[in-house]
Amino acid sequence: MTTHQSYMRAAVFAGDGVLDITERPWPELQRPDDVILGVEVGGICGTDLKILERPQAHPATPGVVLGHEILGVVAESGPESGLETGDRVVVAPNFGCGVCVYCRRGLVNQCPRMTTIGIYEDGGLADRVRVPAATCHRISSAVPAELAVLAEPLSGVVNGFRLANPFPGETAVVLGAGPAGLMFTALFAAAGVHVVTVEPTAERAQLAAALGADETLDPRAGDVTSDILEITDGVGADVVVDAVGSQFSTALRAVRSAGRVVLFGMNTTARAEIAQERITRRELSILGAYVGGQDVIPLAVGILERGVVDLSPMVTHRIGVDGLPMALDEFRRGGAVKIEVSFS
């Protein structure tokens, strides 16, 4: 048990849309399987923006240190952690109760008592963070920090990618070129799939092309469905991914008969009027993909360690914690894609 009184800079959700850059005491080991990580880099995603909206658009614990995308080095380890000082790890921030029917089936992301580091428990937007060792996965020091910290968001995309079940030579349409949409684009391209990415923002469309999209379509420029049908010789895409969370209707129009639709983006207010008979008659597979479990983080780590995809173009901002409020404003205006906060 540590007894130091050192303090660190931390990005804290103070409630009611307020982000407070303040000082917090260094965390201390509490359980024998805890570890303390010296944070190398913490990533920002759209969930963090939703937490900081007013009214709040995603639940979180007031007073929590934000940051669920974490790359760190073990600074202290409990006797039952199985990790050693100096181990470089990424964190799978979602963990369940361990005893419910879903946890026992390995479906931690369906646990009704699932909690998340950086949302309900103190996270990685600070110099140090305490986490259960079971959430940590080693990653090679050869992977640059700005890529290694992407393991957590990439793992969620890997979960959706597996559900999409792509095959070389197929055509995939990705609706939206935010961070998740860009990762889907890169993985589909690496799998030998013809990729069409739909994105209205020119800068993000250019990033999609850099990450492997064969075509990019601007939904403001015309009928996207007609364009997709033209690209696919009138058949439609084998796979369509809604990476936005509000494009179900477009996805159903763009997919071929007996094709797959993966609903990945999250928008709690979006509603779509669906003719169920069309899904039945066309034998469509509709697949929901929600974050990822412990089983997909190793796959994401392997992708990054082997250099299967180069995601560096999507990292648009690398800052210190004191620069976070301004960077978040840029994110809200659409001028940032992936923000990463570096710690010493």
C-alpha positions, -999 to +999 in steps of 0.1 A: +000+000+000+014+033-010+015+063+014+027+092-008+009+125-010+018+134-045-007+152-067-014+151-104-033+170-131-066+154-141-095+161-164-126+157-141-163+156-151-177+180-125-213+175-136-238+196-157-215+198-187-185+211-168-149+198-174-126+207-146-088+205-151-077+202-115-054+184-091-061+150-077-040+128-053-022+100-069-043+068-068-032+040-044-035+002-046-067-011-029-069-047-040-042-074-044-050-075-081-049-038-087-022-020-107-013+017-109-005+028-144+016+058-153-005+071-182+014+076-214-015+087-236-053+090-231-077+092-260-109+113-264-140+099-282-176+110-289-188+095-256-167+120-237-185+148-257-219+134-249-210+133-212-200+170-213-231+181-232-258+201-215-282+184-210-260+154-205-264+129-233-245+100-218-245+089-181-213+093-160-204+097-124-200+134-114-165+139-100-150+111-121-117+114-139-126+110-175-107+089-201-115+053-211-089+050-239-057+044-219-021+035-227+001+032-197+031+016-180+027-003-148+042+018-120+029-003-090+014-037-090-005-057-064+008-092-054-020-110-074-019-088-105+003-110-127+019-078-141+053-063-134+066-028-130+075-015-165+049-035-184+033-014-212-004-020-214-037-009-229-069-011-209-102-028-218-123-003-197-156-022-196-159-049-170-189-067-156-200-083-123-185-116-132-215-137-119-246-128-141-257-151-169-241-128-195-207-126-178-207-164-174-212-167-211-184-142-218-208-115-229-194-088-206-208-060-228-243-073-220-238-074-182-266-053-166-241-042-140-213-034-164-191-005-153-166+015-173-132+030-163-133+067-173-171+070-171-182+055-138-147+048-123-117+071-124-101+070-158-069+078-177-070+115-183-045+120-155-009+111-148-018+079-130-048+056-128-057+026-107-073-003-127-079-040-121-051-060-137-076-081-155-085-051-177-048-047-188-033-061-220+004-059-228+013-041-260+048-039-276+069-008-270+076-008-308+040+005-314+041+043-314+020+058-285-004+076-308-013+042-324-011+020-293-038+041-275-062+033-303-064-003-292-095+003-272-117+021-298-103-003-324-114-033-303-150-021-305-147-018-343-132-053-344-163-066-327-185-051-354-161-062-381-164-098-370-202-096-371-200-081-406-181-112-417-165-096-447-149-117-475-123-105-501-139-092-532-172-081-515-183-045-513-188-027-480-205+007-475-195+026-443-219+054-434-199+080-416-162+088-414-158+096-377-131+076-358-151+044-359-161+048-395-125+054-405-114+023-386-141+002-403-129+016-436-092+006-429-101-029-417-124-036-447-096-023-471-070-045-454-094-075-458-095-070-496-130-056-496-141-028-520-150+001-497-174+029-502-174+055-474-202+081-471-192+113-454-203+149-459-172+166-444-145+170-471-116+166-446-130+133-432-137+120-467-101+127-475-090+107-445-113+078-455-096+078-489-061+078-472-072+048-451-083+027-480-118+038-493-121+031-530-149+057-533-161+084-510-196+098-514-210+131-502-246+126-491-254+162-498-244+159-534-272+136-546-289+103-540-264+081-522-285+050-527-284+055-565-247+060-564-241+028-544-264+008-568-244+022-597-211+012-581-224-023-574-240-029-609-275-024-595-272-051-568-263-032-536-235-036-511-228-070-494-223-052-461-234-018-448-221-003-415-240+025-399-212+042-380-233+072-372-263+057-353-291+073-373-287+058-408-307+026-406-331+035-434-302+044-457-284+012-448-315-009-458-317+008-491-280+004-498-276-033-489-282-062-514-307-089-508-294-115-483-268-089-472-257-077-438-263-045-420-242-037-389-256-010-366-226+004-347-231+041-341-251+051-310-278+077-310-304+073-283-328+098-300-327+084-335-358+066-348-364+050-382-397+039-398-390+004-411-411-018-434-404-051-417-416-071-446-387-059-467-362-073-442-381-106-442-386-108-480-350-098-488-335-121-461-314-093-445-292-099-415-294-070-390-266-070-365-261-048-335-225-042-324-220-027-289-184-018-278-162-049-272-153-074-245-119-086-232-117-110-261-114-084-288-087-062-272-060-089-280-071-089-316-068-051-318-034-052-302-023-078-327-035-056-356-015-027-343+016-047-335+017-063-370+010-030-387-021-045-405-035-009-408-019+025-404-044+046-384-020+076-379-038+099-404-069+100-381-049+114-351-054+151-357-046+165-322-019+156-297-021+179-266-014+182-229-042+180-204-044+218-200-051+221-238-081+198-236-109+224-232-099+241-264-094+208-283-129+197-272-143+229-286-126+221-319-140+186-317-175+200-313-170+222-344-160+192-364-123+203-368-109+173-349-111+136-356-090+119-329-077+139-299-050+123-278-037+137-245-001+130-237+013+127-201+049+128-190 
